[in-house]
């Protein structure tokens, strides 16, 4: 039976609500096949637009050109089948095609320019504004390093914005990128800071502009401003959509110039996939250029610094540099050949000539226990694991509170005998005012003051607050050390095990990011053993029985939280043994969450378990747990995350020849 237009549009709209990925793209492909075979024709433009969008942002740009040409041809043949929304989407898709085709050196320049000319012709015939066309011509010129790029830039900037302009955050971000690339650093800094002050965000901003800003401030000699921009960039990257290969590459450049060896090594290890594959060849080249520049800045002093890479034949910084140079040379040459210039070969030469700063940058938010001021700057804060048993100093040497005029943890009275502000109150005031770095220092001082007074539990919680501030500022090294310190104080002070669990859960990402997972696991397992060993006798009073049951549920929930946090930390680090341990803990967490009725948490744990089991080759078990995840997210009414879990389930089913089951999953997602 042929679907009505409303029914087809409803299913297509549900696909648009899904996150980009395999499940969304294949569901969109299925809808295109249905519309082409059964109709209605009025839904074909929408179906092709949804498929095109899914491919472009789902990492399949090369495949997206087919539905794009089908969409344009359908418009030429049957414009009456397009409503206003369909027509807008079709014209907007020209922006994607012109922008993305240039990311592939195998696409001839003539094809890109022909598409650009067609875009300009169609926009003019339709009476549309010229801003999108002007930007596309500038971007194409900038990508090639063309002689007329400055003229194209001025034309674009002078063109009024219209309904087809890019978003109001990307616009200044791209202008600033050109200013930075052409040496107008101060002008670019002003533009970025004005944009940041608006608070506006999008899928890629402010992460991209912040990564540019950090390097520009470094070039201008503004070291503190560079550190602040770098921290904000790293934090924004965690929330950005897509690979963000360029921004990640600029992060590596800053770390290399800063002399932050351990941090650079971790950044490369975490994003190793980008060394060999990215959404586009140009994105991969941008990442490689960042790696070349960052590692060049560490040579020859840190040539032998070790890396743990599994997809690249390099085990030291020097070996990685040499490998990355070779890969970047081939890609740069391919693009330059297509573009008829030498722009990217020249950029590679500049990257290879990158040198370190005269003095390393201090990237730590606060000085860790047992470390002097600035101790972590040169080594990338490798002291991060030393805080498990160290003491937090009351004052943080070498750091000042610009607004209060006091050293990091000094909270004594002023010259006019104004009563001293309690350390914890000061920390909370600073945090409420948005002064997160100063708050971290104040929490460290509060922790020290509480410990000196014998209040170990209070000391532990204050240290945990400082650690959280460090995490917000993207300083996982400092956070890991402070969480270790906090957990030790909480346990020594006799805090309830259930109350320690949130601190351990918060510690997990920092433990994984720094690789310092062993102290974390030891703390997790110690608290887990205490929670599991609940020999409390059941009370006889009904009221007390209800209270005891609530406590037992809280302990079971806490056990699940511990297993889930440990599984995620282990999974992040990888390796056969760790992956196996992670899978066991994830399965245990999923079952425990389900047992206390935490459906969404259980679904997340089943999802993790399914991915880990798939990685270990346990396909049947993986499918079972992924199906449980998809079902659980459905019960929790979380359609978006359900689709993400379905991505992994469909991939396993397709890989193992279970296409019929995969189609059933895709069909269910749009119902």
C-alpha positions as CSV (number, residue, x, y, z in Angstrom):
1,X,0.0,0.0,0.0
2,X,1.4,3.4,-1.0
3,X,2.1,5.8,1.8
4,X,0.5,9.2,2.0
5,X,2.7,12.3,1.7
6,X,2.2,13.0,5.4
7,X,3.3,9.4,6.3
8,X,6.4,9.6,4.2
9,X,7.3,13.1,5.5
10,X,6.8,11.9,9.1
11,X,9.2,9.0,8.7
12,X,11.8,11.3,6.9
13,X,11.5,13.9,9.7
14,X,12.2,11.2,12.3
15,X,15.4,10.3,10.4
16,X,16.4,14.0,10.5
17,X,16.1,13.8,14.3
18,X,18.6,11.0,14.4
19,X,22.3,11.7,15.0
20,X,24.6,11.5,12.0
21,X,26.0,8.0,11.4
22,X,25.5,4.7,9.7
23,X,22.0,4.1,11.0
24,X,20.8,7.5,9.9
25,X,22.4,7.2,6.4
26,X,21.1,3.7,5.8
27,X,17.6,4.6,7.0
28,X,17.6,7.6,4.6
29,X,18.8,5.3,1.7
30,X,15.9,3.0,2.5
31,X,13.4,5.9,2.4
32,X,14.8,7.0,-1.0
33,X,14.3,3.5,-2.4
34,X,10.8,3.3,-1.0
35,X,9.8,6.7,-2.5
36,X,11.3,5.9,-5.9
37,X,9.6,2.5,-6.0
38,X,6.2,3.4,-4.5
39,X,6.0,7.2,-4.3
40,X,4.6,9.7,-3.5
41,X,6.6,11.8,-5.9
42,X,6.0,14.9,-3.7
43,X,8.3,13.2,-1.1
44,X,11.2,12.5,-3.4
45,X,12.9,15.9,-3.0
46,X,12.7,15.7,0.8
47,X,14.0,12.1,0.8
48,X,17.0,13.0,-1.4
49,X,17.7,16.1,0.8
50,X,17.7,14.0,3.9
51,X,20.0,11.4,2.4
52,X,22.3,14.1,1.1
53,X,22.5,15.8,4.5
54,X,23.1,12.5,6.2
55,X,26.0,11.6,3.9
56,X,27.7,15.0,4.0
57,X,27.7,15.2,7.8
58,X,28.0,11.5,8.4
59,X,31.5,11.3,6.9
60,X,30.5,10.1,3.4
61,X,31.1,13.2,1.4
62,X,32.3,11.4,-1.8
63,X,29.1,9.4,-1.9
64,X,26.9,12.5,-1.4
65,X,27.5,13.8,-4.9
66,X,25.1,11.2,-6.4
67,X,22.0,12.2,-4.4
68,X,23.0,15.8,-5.0
69,X,22.9,15.4,-8.7
70,X,19.7,13.4,-8.5
71,X,18.1,16.2,-6.4
72,X,19.2,18.9,-8.9
73,X,18.0,16.8,-11.9
74,X,14.7,16.2,-10.2
75,X,14.3,19.9,-9.6
76,X,15.1,20.7,-13.3
77,X,12.6,18.1,-14.5
78,X,9.8,18.5,-11.9
79,X,10.0,21.9,-10.1
80,X,6.3,21.5,-9.3
81,X,7.2,18.6,-6.9
82,X,9.2,21.0,-4.7
83,X,7.7,23.1,-2.0
84,X,9.4,26.1,-0.4
85,X,11.3,23.9,2.1
86,X,12.5,21.5,-0.6
87,X,13.6,24.4,-2.8
88,X,15.6,26.0,0.1
89,X,17.3,22.7,0.9
90,X,18.3,22.2,-2.7
91,X,19.9,25.6,-3.1
92,X,21.6,25.2,0.3
93,X,23.1,21.9,-0.8
94,X,25.2,23.7,-3.4
95,X,27.2,25.2,-0.5
96,X,28.0,21.7,0.9
97,X,29.0,20.4,-2.5
98,X,31.3,23.3,-3.5
99,X,32.8,23.3,-0.1
100,X,33.4,19.6,0.3
101,X,34.5,18.7,-3.2
102,X,37.6,20.7,-2.7
103,X,38.5,18.4,0.2
104,X,39.4,15.6,-2.2
105,X,42.5,16.0,-4.5
106,X,41.0,13.5,-6.9
107,X,38.1,15.9,-7.8
108,X,39.4,18.0,-10.7
109,X,39.5,21.8,-10.3
110,X,37.4,22.1,-13.4
111,X,34.5,20.1,-11.8
112,X,34.6,22.2,-8.7
113,X,34.6,25.5,-10.7
114,X,31.8,24.2,-12.9
115,X,29.7,23.4,-9.8
116,X,30.5,26.9,-8.5
117,X,29.5,28.5,-11.7
118,X,26.3,26.5,-11.8
119,X,25.6,27.6,-8.2
120,X,26.1,31.2,-9.1
121,X,23.9,30.9,-12.2
122,X,21.0,29.2,-10.3
123,X,21.2,31.6,-7.4
124,X,21.0,34.6,-9.9
125,X,18.0,33.1,-11.8
126,X,16.2,32.4,-8.5
127,X,16.8,36.0,-7.3
128,X,18.8,34.8,-4.3
129,X,21.4,36.8,-2.4
130,X,25.1,36.6,-3.4
131,X,26.7,36.0,0.0
132,X,26.9,32.2,-0.2
133,X,28.4,32.4,-3.7
134,X,30.9,35.1,-2.6
135,X,31.9,33.0,0.3
136,X,32.2,29.8,-1.8
137,X,34.5,31.6,-4.2
138,X,36.7,33.0,-1.4
139,X,36.9,29.5,0.3
140,X,37.9,27.9,-2.9
141,X,40.6,30.5,-3.6
142,X,41.9,30.2,0.0
143,X,42.0,26.5,-0.1
144,X,44.2,26.7,-3.2
145,X,46.3,29.6,-2.1
146,X,45.2,31.5,-5.2
147,X,46.7,34.9,-6.2
148,X,43.2,36.5,-6.0
149,X,42.3,35.2,-2.6
150,X,42.5,38.7,-1.0
151,X,40.2,40.2,-3.6
152,X,37.8,37.3,-3.1
153,X,38.0,37.9,0.7
154,X,37.2,41.6,0.4
155,X,34.3,40.8,-2.0
156,X,32.8,38.3,0.4
157,X,33.2,40.5,3.5
158,X,31.5,43.4,1.6
159,X,28.6,41.2,0.4
160,X,25.4,41.6,2.5
161,X,24.3,38.6,4.5
162,X,21.1,36.8,3.4
163,X,19.1,33.6,4.1
164,X,21.8,31.4,2.6
165,X,24.7,32.9,4.5
166,X,26.6,30.6,6.9
167,X,25.8,30.9,10.6
168,X,26.6,34.0,12.5
169,X,29.4,32.3,14.4
170,X,31.1,30.5,11.5
171,X,31.1,33.8,9.5
172,X,33.5,35.7,11.8
173,X,35.4,32.5,12.5
174,X,36.3,32.1,8.9
175,X,37.2,35.7,8.5
176,X,39.5,35.5,11.5
177,X,41.1,32.3,10.1
178,X,42.0,34.3,7.0
179,X,43.4,37.2,9.0
180,X,45.5,34.8,11.0
181,X,46.7,33.0,7.9
182,X,47.8,36.3,6.3
183,X,49.6,37.6,9.4
184,X,47.0,40.1,10.7
185,X,47.1,38.6,14.1
186,X,45.9,41.5,16.3
187,X,43.0,42.1,13.9
188,X,42.1,38.5,14.1
189,X,42.3,38.4,17.8
190,X,40.0,41.3,18.2
191,X,37.4,39.7,15.9
192,X,37.5,36.4,17.7
193,X,37.2,38.0,21.1
194,X,34.3,40.1,20.0
195,X,32.6,37.0,18.7
196,X,33.3,35.0,21.9
197,X,31.8,37.8,24.0
198,X,28.4,37.2,22.3
199,X,28.3,33.7,23.7
200,X,27.0,32.3,20.4
201,X,27.8,28.7,19.5
202,X,27.3,26.2,16.7
203,X,28.4,22.7,15.8
204,X,32.1,23.7,15.3
205,X,32.4,27.0,17.1
206,X,33.8,28.3,19.3
207,X,36.2,25.3,19.3
208,X,37.7,26.2,15.9
209,X,38.3,29.9,16.5
210,X,39.6,29.3,20.0
211,X,42.3,27.0,18.6
212,X,43.3,29.7,16.2
213,X,43.2,32.3,18.9
214,X,45.5,30.3,21.2
215,X,48.3,30.1,18.5
216,X,47.8,33.8,17.6
217,X,48.2,34.9,21.2
218,X,51.3,32.7,21.4
219,X,52.8,34.5,18.4
220,X,52.0,37.9,19.9
221,X,53.8,36.9,23.1
222,X,50.7,36.9,25.2
223,X,51.5,33.7,27.1
224,X,48.8,33.8,29.7
225,X,46.1,34.6,27.1
226,X,47.4,31.7,25.0
227,X,47.0,29.3,27.9
228,X,43.5,30.5,28.6
229,X,42.4,30.2,25.0
230,X,44.0,26.8,24.8
231,X,42.1,25.5,27.8
232,X,38.8,26.9,26.4
233,X,39.6,25.4,23.0
234,X,40.1,21.9,24.5
235,X,37.0,22.2,26.5
236,X,35.0,23.3,23.5
237,X,36.4,20.5,21.4
238,X,34.7,18.0,23.7
239,X,31.3,19.5,22.7
240,X,31.9,20.1,19.0
241,X,30.4,18.1,16.2
242,X,32.6,16.2,13.8
243,X,36.2,15.3,13.8
244,X,37.5,18.9,14.0
245,X,40.9,17.7,12.6
246,X,42.2,21.2,12.0
247,X,41.4,22.4,15.6
248,X,42.9,19.2,17.0
249,X,46.0,19.7,14.9
250,X,46.4,23.3,16.2
251,X,46.2,21.9,19.7
252,X,49.1,19.7,19.0
253,X,51.1,22.6,17.6
254,X,50.6,24.6,20.8
255,X,51.5,21.6,23.0
256,X,54.7,21.1,21.0
257,X,55.8,24.7,21.2
258,X,54.9,24.8,24.9
259,X,57.2,21.9,25.6
260,X,54.3,19.8,27.0
261,X,55.7,16.4,25.9
262,X,53.4,14.2,27.8
263,X,50.3,16.1,26.8
264,X,51.2,16.1,23.2
265,X,51.9,12.4,23.2
266,X,48.5,11.7,24.8
267,X,46.7,14.0,22.3
268,X,48.3,12.2,19.4
269,X,47.5,8.8,20.9
270,X,43.9,9.7,21.6
271,X,43.4,10.9,18.0
272,X,45.6,8.3,16.3
273,X,42.8,7.4,13.9
274,X,43.2,10.8,12.2
275,X,46.8,9.9,11.2
276,X,45.5,7.3,8.8
277,X,41.9,8.2,8.0
278,X,39.6,11.2,8.4
279,X,36.3,12.4,6.9
280,X,38.2,13.9,4.0
281,X,41.8,13.8,2.7
282,X,42.1,17.6,3.4
283,X,41.0,17.0,7.0
284,X,43.7,14.3,7.4
285,X,46.3,16.7,5.9
286,X,45.4,19.4,8.4
287,X,45.8,17.0,11.3
288,X,49.1,15.8,9.8
289,X,50.4,19.3,9.4
290,X,49.6,19.9,13.1
291,X,51.4,16.7,14.1
292,X,54.5,17.6,12.0
293,X,54.7,21.1,13.5
294,X,54.1,19.9,17.1
295,X,56.7,17.2,16.9
296,X,59.2,19.4,15.1
297,X,59.1,21.8,18.1
298,X,60.1,18.8,20.3
299,X,63.1,17.9,18.2
300,X,65.9,17.1,19.0
301,X,65.5,17.5,22.7
302,X,62.6,15.0,23.1
303,X,63.3,12.8,20.0
304,X,63.2,9.6,22.1
305,X,60.0,10.4,23.9
306,X,57.8,7.2,23.7
307,X,54.4,6.8,22.1
308,X,51.9,4.0,22.1
309,X,50.5,3.8,18.6
310,X,48.8,0.8,17.0
311,X,48.1,1.9,13.4
312,X,51.3,3.8,12.7
313,X,54.9,2.4,12.6
314,X,56.3,4.9,15.1
315,X,57.2,4.4,18.8
316,X,59.0,7.7,19.4
317,X,58.4,11.4,18.7
318,X,61.2,11.4,16.1
319,X,59.8,8.4,14.3
320,X,56.3,9.9,14.3
321,X,57.7,13.1,12.9
322,X,59.4,11.4,10.1
323,X,56.4,9.3,9.2
324,X,54.0,12.2,9.4
325,X,56.2,14.3,7.1
326,X,56.2,11.5,4.5
327,X,52.4,11.2,4.6
328,X,51.9,14.9,4.5
329,X,54.3,15.3,1.6
330,X,52.3,12.9,-0.6
331,X,48.9,14.6,0.3
332,X,50.3,18.1,-0.1
333,X,51.7,17.3,-3.5
334,X,48.4,15.7,-4.7
335,X,46.4,18.8,-3.7
336,X,49.0,21.2,-5.2
337,X,48.9,19.3,-8.4
338,X,45.2,19.6,-8.6
339,X,45.2,23.2,-7.5
340,X,48.1,24.3,-9.8
341,X,50.2,25.8,-7.1
342,X,52.5,25.1,-4.2
343,X,50.5,26.4,-1.2
344,X,50.3,23.2,0.8
345,X,53.9,22.2,0.1
346,X,54.9,25.6,1.5
347,X,52.7,25.1,4.6
348,X,54.4,21.7,5.2
349,X,57.8,23.4,5.0
350,X,56.7,26.0,7.6
351,X,55.4,23.2,9.8
352,X,58.7,21.4,9.7
353,X,60.5,24.6,10.7
354,X,58.4,25.0,13.9
355,X,60.5,25.7,17.0
356,X,59.7,25.7,20.7
357,X,59.1,28.8,22.8
358,X,62.1,30.2,24.7
359,X,60.5,29.1,27.9
360,X,57.9,26.3,28.4
361,X,54.3,27.2,29.1
362,X,52.8,26.3,32.5
363,X,49.5,24.6,31.5
364,X,48.6,23.5,35.0
365,X,45.6,25.1,36.7
366,X,47.1,24.7,40.2
367,X,50.4,23.3,41.5
368,X,49.9,19.6,42.4
369,X,50.7,18.2,45.8
370,X,54.4,17.7,46.2
371,X,55.3,19.8,43.1
372,X,56.9,23.3,43.0
373,X,55.5,26.1,41.0
374,X,55.7,25.4,37.3
375,X,57.0,21.9,37.8
376,X,54.7,20.4,35.3
377,X,55.2,22.9,32.5
378,X,58.1,21.2,30.7
379,X,57.0,17.7,31.0
380,X,53.3,18.2,30.4
381,X,52.4,17.9,34.1
382,X,53.5,14.3,34.5
383,X,53.2,14.7,38.2
384,X,49.5,14.2,37.9
385,X,49.6,10.8,39.6
386,X,51.5,12.0,42.6
387,X,48.6,13.4,44.5
388,X,47.2,10.2,46.0
389,X,49.1,10.6,49.2
390,X,50.7,14.0,48.9
391,X,49.6,17.2,50.8
392,X,48.0,20.2,49.2
393,X,49.9,23.4,50.0
394,X,47.8,26.1,51.6
395,X,49.3,28.7,49.2
396,X,50.0,28.1,45.5
397,X,53.4,29.7,44.8
398,X,53.8,31.9,41.8
399,X,50.1,32.4,41.2
400,X,48.1,35.5,42.1
401,X,44.4,36.3,42.4
402,X,44.3,39.4,40.1
403,X,41.0,40.6,41.5
404,X,41.6,40.0,45.2
405,X,45.3,40.8,45.2
406,X,46.1,37.7,47.2
407,X,48.2,34.6,46.5
408,X,46.3,31.6,45.4
409,X,45.3,30.3,48.9
410,X,46.0,33.3,51.2
411,X,42.8,34.4,52.7
412,X,43.9,36.4,55.7
413,X,42.5,39.8,56.8
414,X,43.3,43.0,55.0
415,X,45.2,46.0,56.3
416,X,42.0,47.6,57.8
417,X,41.4,44.4,59.8
418,X,38.5,43.2,57.7
419,X,37.7,39.7,58.9
420,X,39.2,37.0,56.8
421,X,36.9,35.3,54.3
422,X,36.7,31.5,55.0
423,X,38.7,29.6,52.4
424,X,35.7,27.5,51.2
425,X,33.4,30.5,51.0
426,X,36.0,32.3,48.9
427,X,36.3,29.4,46.6
428,X,32.5,29.1,46.1
429,X,32.3,32.9,45.5
430,X,34.9,32.8,42.8
431,X,33.3,29.8,41.2
432,X,29.9,31.5,41.2
433,X,31.5,34.6,39.6
434,X,32.8,32.4,36.7
435,X,36.5,32.7,37.9
436,X,37.1,29.0,37.6
437,X,40.9,29.0,37.7
438,X,41.0,31.2,40.8
439,X,38.3,29.0,42.3
440,X,40.4,25.9,41.8
441,X,43.3,27.5,43.6
442,X,41.0,28.6,46.4
443,X,39.5,25.1,46.8
444,X,43.1,23.7,47.1
445,X,43.7,26.2,49.9
446,X,40.4,25.3,51.6
447,X,41.4,21.6,51.4
448,X,44.7,22.3,53.1
449,X,43.0,24.4,55.8
450,X,40.4,21.6,56.5
451,X,43.2,19.0,56.6
452,X,45.2,21.1,59.0
453,X,42.1,21.3,61.2
454,X,41.8,17.5,61.1
455,X,38.7,17.6,58.9
456,X,39.7,15.0,56.4
457,X,36.3,14.5,54.8
458,X,35.9,18.3,54.3
459,X,39.5,18.3,52.9
460,X,38.6,15.6,50.5
461,X,35.5,17.3,49.2
462,X,37.3,20.6,48.7
463,X,40.1,18.8,46.8
464,X,37.4,17.1,44.6
465,X,35.9,20.5,43.8
466,X,39.3,21.8,42.8
467,X,39.7,18.8,40.6
468,X,36.4,19.4,38.9
469,X,37.5,23.0,38.2
470,X,40.6,21.7,36.6
471,X,38.5,19.4,34.4
472,X,36.4,22.3,33.3
473,X,39.6,24.1,32.3
474,X,40.8,21.0,30.4
475,X,43.6,20.3,32.7
476,X,43.1,16.5,33.2
477,X,46.6,16.1,34.6
478,X,45.9,18.3,37.6
479,X,42.4,16.9,37.9
480,X,43.7,13.3,38.1
481,X,46.1,14.2,40.9
482,X,43.6,16.1,42.9
483,X,40.9,13.4,42.6
484,X,43.4,10.9,43.9
485,X,44.2,13.2,46.8
486,X,40.5,13.7,47.4
487,X,39.6,10.0,47.4
488,X,42.4,9.2,49.8
489,X,41.2,11.9,52.3
490,X,37.6,10.9,52.1
491,X,38.3,7.3,52.8
492,X,40.8,8.1,55.6
493,X,38.2,10.4,57.1
494,X,35.6,7.7,57.2
495,X,33.2,9.1,54.6
496,X,30.2,6.9,53.7
497,X,31.3,4.7,50.8
498,X,28.1,5.7,48.8
499,X,29.2,9.3,49.2
500,X,32.7,8.6,47.9
501,X,31.3,7.1,44.7
502,X,30.5,10.4,42.9
503,X,34.1,11.6,43.4
504,X,35.4,8.3,41.9
505,X,33.0,8.6,38.9
506,X,34.2,12.1,38.3
507,X,37.8,10.9,38.5
508,X,37.3,8.3,35.7
509,X,37.6,10.6,32.7
510,X,40.8,12.2,34.1
511,X,42.3,8.8,34.9
512,X,41.6,7.6,31.3
513,X,42.9,10.9,29.7
514,X,46.2,10.8,31.6
515,X,46.6,7.0,31.4
516,X,47.0,7.0,35.3
517,X,44.3,4.4,35.6
518,X,45.9,2.1,38.2
519,X,45.4,4.4,41.3
520,X,41.9,5.0,40.1
521,X,41.1,1.3,39.8
522,X,42.6,0.6,43.2
523,X,40.3,3.2,44.8
524,X,37.3,1.9,42.9
525,X,37.8,-1.7,43.9
526,X,38.5,-0.7,47.5
527,X,35.2,1.2,47.8
528,X,33.4,-1.5,45.8
529,X,34.5,-4.2,48.2
530,X,33.1,-2.2,51.1
531,X,29.8,-1.6,49.4
532,X,29.5,-5.3,48.4
533,X,30.3,-6.5,51.9
534,X,27.0,-5.4,53.4
535,X,26.3,-7.7,56.3
536,X,23.7,-5.5,58.0
537,X,20.9,-7.5,59.6
538,X,17.4,-6.9,58.4
539,X,15.5,-4.8,61.0
540,X,12.1,-6.1,62.3
541,X,10.4,-2.7,62.4
542,X,8.4,-2.1,59.0
543,X,9.5,1.6,58.9
544,X,13.1,0.6,59.5
545,X,12.8,-2.1,56.9
546,X,11.7,0.5,54.2
547,X,14.7,2.7,55.1
548,X,17.0,-0.3,55.0
549,X,15.7,-1.2,51.5
550,X,16.3,2.3,50.3
551,X,19.8,2.1,51.6
552,X,20.4,-1.3,49.9
553,X,19.1,0.2,46.6
554,X,21.4,3.1,47.0
555,X,24.3,0.8,47.5
556,X,23.4,-1.4,44.5
557,X,23.1,1.8,42.4
558,X,26.5,3.0,43.7
559,X,28.1,-0.4,42.8
560,X,26.7,0.0,39.2
561,X,28.1,3.5,39.0
562,X,31.6,2.2,40.0
563,X,31.5,-0.6,37.5
564,X,30.3,1.7,34.8
565,X,33.0,4.4,35.5
566,X,35.8,1.8,35.6
567,X,34.6,0.1,32.4
568,X,34.7,3.4,30.6
569,X,38.1,4.3,31.8
570,X,39.5,0.9,30.8
571,X,37.8,1.0,27.5
572,X,39.3,4.4,26.7
573,X,42.8,3.1,27.3
574,X,42.2,-0.1,25.3
575,X,44.4,-3.2,25.0
576,X,43.2,-6.8,25.2
577,X,43.4,-7.3,28.9
578,X,41.8,-3.9,29.7
579,X,39.1,-4.3,27.1
580,X,38.2,-7.7,28.6
581,X,38.1,-6.3,32.1
582,X,36.0,-3.4,30.8
583,X,33.5,-5.7,29.2
584,X,33.0,-7.7,32.4
585,X,32.5,-4.5,34.4
586,X,30.1,-3.0,31.8
587,X,27.9,-6.1,31.7
588,X,27.8,-6.2,35.5
589,X,26.9,-2.5,35.5
590,X,24.1,-2.9,33.0
591,X,22.5,-5.7,34.9
592,X,22.8,-3.8,38.2
593,X,21.3,-0.7,36.7
594,X,18.4,-2.7,35.3
595,X,17.9,-4.3,38.7
596,X,17.3,-0.9,40.3
597,X,15.1,0.4,37.5
598,X,17.6,2.8,36.0
599,X,16.6,2.2,32.4
600,X,18.6,4.9,30.6
601,X,21.8,4.1,32.6
602,X,21.3,0.4,31.9
603,X,20.9,1.1,28.2
604,X,24.2,3.1,28.2
605,X,26.0,0.2,30.0
606,X,24.5,-2.4,27.6
607,X,25.7,-0.2,24.7
608,X,29.2,0.0,26.0
609,X,29.3,-3.8,26.7
610,X,28.1,-4.5,23.2
611,X,30.8,-2.4,21.6
612,X,33.5,-4.0,23.8
613,X,32.3,-7.5,23.2
614,X,32.2,-6.8,19.4
615,X,35.8,-5.6,19.6
616,X,36.8,-8.9,21.3
617,X,35.1,-10.9,18.6
618,X,32.1,-12.1,20.7
619,X,29.6,-11.2,18.0
620,X,26.5,-13.0,19.3
621,X,27.0,-11.5,22.8
622,X,27.6,-8.1,21.2
623,X,24.4,-8.2,19.2
624,X,22.4,-9.3,22.3
625,X,23.8,-6.4,24.4
626,X,23.4,-3.9,21.6
627,X,19.8,-5.0,21.1
628,X,19.2,-4.5,24.8
629,X,20.7,-1.0,24.5
630,X,18.4,0.0,21.6
631,X,15.4,-1.4,23.4
632,X,16.4,0.3,26.7
633,X,16.8,3.7,25.0
634,X,13.4,3.2,23.4
635,X,11.8,2.5,26.8
636,X,13.5,5.6,28.2
637,X,12.1,7.6,25.2
638,X,15.6,8.7,24.2
639,X,15.2,8.6,20.4
640,X,18.5,10.3,19.6
641,X,20.8,8.0,21.7
642,X,18.7,5.0,20.6
643,X,19.7,5.8,17.0
644,X,23.4,6.1,18.0
645,X,23.3,2.6,19.6
646,X,21.4,1.3,16.5
647,X,24.4,2.6,14.4
648,X,26.6,0.0,16.1
649,X,24.0,-2.7,16.0
650,X,23.4,-2.2,12.3
651,X,27.1,-2.3,11.6
652,X,27.5,-5.6,13.4
653,X,24.5,-7.1,11.7
654,X,25.7,-6.0,8.2
655,X,29.2,-7.2,8.8
656,X,27.9,-10.7,9.8
657,X,25.5,-11.0,6.9
658,X,22.3,-10.4,8.9
659,X,20.9,-7.8,6.5
660,X,17.2,-8.7,7.2
661,X,17.7,-8.0,10.9
662,X,19.5,-4.8,10.1
663,X,16.5,-3.7,7.9
664,X,14.2,-4.4,10.8
665,X,16.2,-2.2,13.1
666,X,16.3,0.6,10.5
667,X,12.5,0.3,9.9
668,X,11.8,0.5,13.6
669,X,13.7,3.7,14.0
670,X,11.3,5.7,11.8
671,X,8.1,4.2,13.2
